[in-house]
Amino acid sequence: MTDQLAQIIDQVNTARHSNRPLLIKGGGSKSFMGRASSEGDILEVSGHRGIVNYQPVELVLTARAGTPIRDIEAALDEQGQRLSFEPPLFGGEATIGGTLATNQSGPGRPWQGSVRDMVLGVRLVNGEGEHLRFGGQVMKNVAGYDLSRFQAGAMGTLGVITEVSLKVLPKPACSRTLRIECDAQEAIDTMNRLAGTPKPLTAACWLDGVLYLRLEGASSAVEGTIAQWPGAVWEEVADFWTRLREQQLDYFEGDQPLWRFSINSAAPQLAAAGQLIDWGGSQRWLRGEQDSEALQHWAREQGGSVALYRGGDRLGEVNPPLPEPIQRLHQRVKHAVDPHGLFNPGRLYSWL
């Protein structure tokens, strides 16, 4: 365990007095995300690490922001527990602070919740060098205007996260995967139909003509569902879901731009080749050079949005455009926490 809070506050105060922006850096595993970083000084938080408090009976864990996810998972594993939102490790470099800042969750997100759903509270250093606490360590203490959940996807623009408190859950007793050969539209229809049933479905993904369904929970519930649902048990599942979570499947290889859609799960198949359908249909990936405006238009029609997740032009806007009232809200929150505009300017949007 290493407490570097004093150094972090000192660097923030120095930046404030010199009017010099700060580029927050943890493990560096997600540096490809967001817009290209503007000029500024690196604020390293990867050394600020360690599990501060873990109460297995209460299902609550608090860790410093620079704590690697792999260390947290190792501690939870000893107690038969896990991070239910399945955050990617990105080669073991991913930290809990960066995972929250980039809002990263794995294949089970629609059924098991996102990192945003599991955050109970955070501590952070604001633009005035003050160490603030938001939320709590139990769900009932989280009420009102909750800046802790605002951190999910804020890309470090709303202060320097120093601690994160999370809800954790027990590991499932049994996990099996069904495999069904079908086209994309059949997969979308099947995923949405099965997701509406009271069964232990925790992941649903379609790729290259095959639909994969993960069942987790009590052995009796899993086996009973297998007997009722279509498809055959995939005995060679190996680390498929881990590779999907880590974006290590062959689909993700190469330098082509990678687009991420967040849309209505029942939206029809996008008329373009090179797709991967995840999260029961609500998260969809698309590879290749594309017309950004056309993709945004289609995503809006389907009740969602699209972002340029990796590659492509990182100097332009890579996140979905926001209506003007929402832009003003973002700017007001940013000014309240970071009045001098120190933290990751332009990383999320050029105007933030």
Secondary structure as the mmCIF struct_conf table of DSSP 4:
data_model
#
loop_
_struct_conf.conf_type_id
_struct_conf.id
_struct_conf.beg_label_comp_id
_struct_conf.beg_label_asym_id
_struct_conf.beg_label_seq_id
_struct_conf.end_label_comp_id
_struct_conf.end_label_asym_id
_struct_conf.end_label_seq_id
STRN STRN1 THR A 2 THR A 2
HELX_RH_AL_P HELX_RH_AL_P1 LEU A 5 SER A 18
TURN_TY1_P TURN_TY1_P1 ASN A 19 ASN A 19
STRN STRN2 LEU A 22 LYS A 25
BEND BEND1 GLY A 26 GLY A 28
TURN_TY1_P TURN_TY1_P2 SER A 29 PHE A 32
BEND BEND2 MET A 33 ARG A 35
HELX_LH_PP_P HELX_LH_PP_P1 ALA A 36 SER A 37
BEND BEND3 GLU A 39 GLU A 39
STRN STRN3 ASP A 41 GLU A 44
TURN_TY1_P TURN_TY1_P3 SER A 46 GLY A 47
BEND BEND4 HIS A 48 HIS A 48
STRN STRN4 ARG A 49 ARG A 49
STRN STRN5 ILE A 51 GLN A 55
TURN_TY1_P TURN_TY1_P4 PRO A 56 LEU A 59
STRN STRN6 VAL A 60 ARG A 64
TURN_TY1_P TURN_TY1_P5 ALA A 65 GLY A 66
STRN STRN7 PRO A 68 PRO A 68
HELX_RH_AL_P HELX_RH_AL_P2 ILE A 69 ASP A 77
TURN_TY1_P TURN_TY1_P6 GLU A 78 GLY A 80
STRN STRN8 GLN A 81 ARG A 82
TURN_TY1_P TURN_TY1_P7 SER A 84 PHE A 85
TURN_TY1_P TURN_TY1_P8 PHE A 90 GLU A 93
STRN STRN9 THR A 95 THR A 95
HELX_RH_AL_P HELX_RH_AL_P3 ILE A 96 THR A 102
TURN_TY1_P TURN_TY1_P9 ASN A 103 ASN A 103
TURN_TY1_P TURN_TY1_P10 PRO A 107 GLY A 108
HELX_RH_AL_P HELX_RH_AL_P4 ARG A 109 GLN A 112
HELX_RH_AL_P HELX_RH_AL_P5 VAL A 115 MET A 118
STRN STRN10 VAL A 119 VAL A 125
TURN_TY1_P TURN_TY1_P11 GLY A 127 GLU A 128
BEND BEND5 GLY A 129 GLY A 129
STRN STRN11 HIS A 131 GLY A 135
BEND BEND6 GLN A 137 VAL A 138
HELX_RH_3T_P HELX_RH_3T_P1 MET A 139 ASN A 141
BEND BEND7 GLY A 144 TYR A 145
HELX_RH_AL_P HELX_RH_AL_P6 LEU A 147 PHE A 150
TURN_TY1_P TURN_TY1_P12 GLN A 151 GLY A 153
TURN_TY1_P TURN_TY1_P13 MET A 155 LEU A 158
STRN STRN12 VAL A 160 LYS A 167
STRN STRN13 LEU A 169 PRO A 170
HELX_LH_PP_P HELX_LH_PP_P2 LYS A 171 PRO A 172
BEND BEND8 ALA A 173 ALA A 173
STRN STRN14 CYS A 174 GLU A 181
HELX_RH_AL_P HELX_RH_AL_P7 ALA A 184 ALA A 195
TURN_TY1_P TURN_TY1_P14 GLY A 196 GLY A 196
BEND BEND9 THR A 197 LYS A 199
STRN STRN15 LEU A 201 LEU A 207
TURN_TY1_P TURN_TY1_P15 ASP A 208 GLY A 209
STRN STRN16 VAL A 210 GLY A 217
HELX_RH_AL_P HELX_RH_AL_P8 SER A 219 GLN A 228
BEND BEND10 TRP A 229 GLY A 231
STRN STRN17 ALA A 232 VAL A 233
TURN_TY1_P TURN_TY1_P16 GLU A 235 GLU A 236
TURN_TY1_P TURN_TY1_P17 ALA A 238 ASP A 239
HELX_RH_AL_P HELX_RH_AL_P9 PHE A 240 ARG A 245
TURN_TY1_P TURN_TY1_P18 GLU A 246 GLN A 247
BEND BEND11 LEU A 249 LEU A 249
HELX_RH_3T_P HELX_RH_3T_P2 ASP A 250 PHE A 252
BEND BEND12 GLY A 254 GLN A 256
STRN STRN18 LEU A 258 SER A 262
TURN_TY1_P TURN_TY1_P19 SER A 265 ALA A 266
HELX_LH_PP_P HELX_LH_PP_P3 ALA A 267 LEU A 270
BEND BEND13 ALA A 271 GLY A 274
STRN STRN19 GLN A 275 ASP A 278
HELX_RH_3T_P HELX_RH_3T_P3 TRP A 279 GLY A 281
TURN_TY1_P TURN_TY1_P20 SER A 282 SER A 282
STRN STRN20 GLN A 283 ARG A 287
BEND BEND14 GLY A 288 GLY A 288
HELX_RH_AL_P HELX_RH_AL_P10 SER A 292 GLU A 301
TURN_TY1_P TURN_TY1_P21 GLN A 302 GLY A 303
BEND BEND15 GLY A 304 GLY A 304
STRN STRN21 SER A 305 ARG A 310
BEND BEND16 GLY A 311 GLY A 312
BEND BEND17 ARG A 314 GLY A 316
BEND BEND18 ASN A 319 ASN A 319
HELX_LH_PP_P HELX_LH_PP_P4 PRO A 320 PRO A 321
HELX_RH_AL_P HELX_RH_AL_P11 GLU A 324 VAL A 337
TURN_TY1_P TURN_TY1_P22 PRO A 339 HIS A 340
STRN STRN22 PHE A 343 PHE A 343
BEND BEND19 ASN A 344 ASN A 344
TURN_TY1_P TURN_TY1_P23 PRO A 345 GLY A 346
BEND BEND20 ARG A 347 LEU A 348
TURN_TY1_P TURN_TY1_P24 SER A 350 TRP A 351
#
